[in-house]
């Protein structure tokens, strides 16, 4: 992952979900075992890329307060735009409760 993208992605997510994992994201690439918060965040990002704002909101507001979810929506919207500019797309999936 590019250093620019990591600097762009980590601070907004840390504001909502706490400090980043001590394990660098590049070390976890290719690992299919992500935690629930990471999965919900990626699902919300995928919803935003598909213009499913209500689904993104429901996903984020299940993890945090309304004000934190609103900040996360803005940050993830920017990330979605950056990914789209690079031709990247995340597909949605059915999120099941833990």
C-alpha positions in Angstrom: 0.0 0.0 0.0 1.2 3.5 -0.7 2.4 5.6 2.2 0.1 8.4 1.1 -3.0 6.1 1.3 -2.0 4.7 4.7 -1.5 8.2 6.1 -4.9 9.2 4.6 -6.8 6.1 5.8 -5.5 5.5 9.3 -6.2 8.8 11.1 -9.9 9.0 10.3 -10.4 5.3 11.2 -8.5 5.8 14.4 -10.8 8.6 15.4 -13.7 6.2 15.3 -12.2 2.9 16.1 -9.3 3.7 18.3 -5.6 3.4 17.7 -4.4 1.3 14.7 -3.3 -2.3 15.2 0.4 -2.5 16.2 0.8 -4.9 13.3 1.4 -2.8 10.1 -1.4 -3.2 7.5 1.1 -4.4 4.9 1.9 -7.4 7.1 -1.8 -8.3 7.2 -2.4 -8.1 3.4 -3.5 -11.5 2.1 -4.8 -12.5 5.5 -8.5 -13.3 5.4 -8.9 -13.0 9.2 -9.9 -9.4 9.9 -11.7 -8.3 13.1 -15.4 -7.3 13.2 -14.6 -3.5 13.2 -12.4 -3.8 10.2 -15.1 -5.9 8.4 -17.8 -3.4 9.2 -15.6 -0.5 8.1 -14.9 -2.1 4.8 -18.5 -2.9 4.3 -19.5 0.7 5.0 -16.8 1.8 2.5 -18.2 -0.6 -0.1 -21.7 0.7 0.5 -20.5 4.3 -0.1 -18.9 3.3 -3.3 -22.2 1.8 -4.4 -24.2 4.9 -3.4 -25.9 3.0 -0.6 -25.6 5.7 2.0 -28.3 4.3 4.3 -26.6 0.9 4.5 -23.3 2.6 5.2 -24.9 4.7 8.0 -26.5 1.7 9.6 -23.3 -0.2 9.5 -21.2 2.6 11.1 -23.8 3.7 13.6 -23.9 0.1 14.9 -20.2 0.5 15.9 -20.2 4.0 17.4 -22.1 7.1 18.4 -24.0 9.2 15.8 -21.4 12.0 15.8 -18.6 9.5 15.3 -20.5 7.7 12.6 -21.0 11.1 10.8 -17.3 11.8 11.0 -16.5 8.3 9.7 -19.0 8.7 6.8 -17.1 11.9 5.7 -13.7 10.2 6.0 -14.8 7.0 4.3 -16.4 9.1 1.5 -13.1 10.7 0.8 -11.4 7.3 0.9 -14.0 5.9 -1.5 -13.3 8.8 -3.9 -9.5 8.1 -3.7 -10.0 4.4 -4.4 -12.4 5.2 -7.3 -9.8 7.6 -8.8 -7.4 4.7 -8.8 -10.0 2.3 -10.3 -10.3 0.3 -7.1 -13.7 -1.1 -6.0 -14.8 -2.9 -2.9 -17.8 -5.2 -3.2 -20.4 -5.3 -0.5 -21.4 -8.5 1.3 -24.0 -9.5 3.9 -22.8 -8.4 7.3 -23.9 -10.8 10.1 -24.0 -10.0 13.8 -21.0 -11.2 15.9 
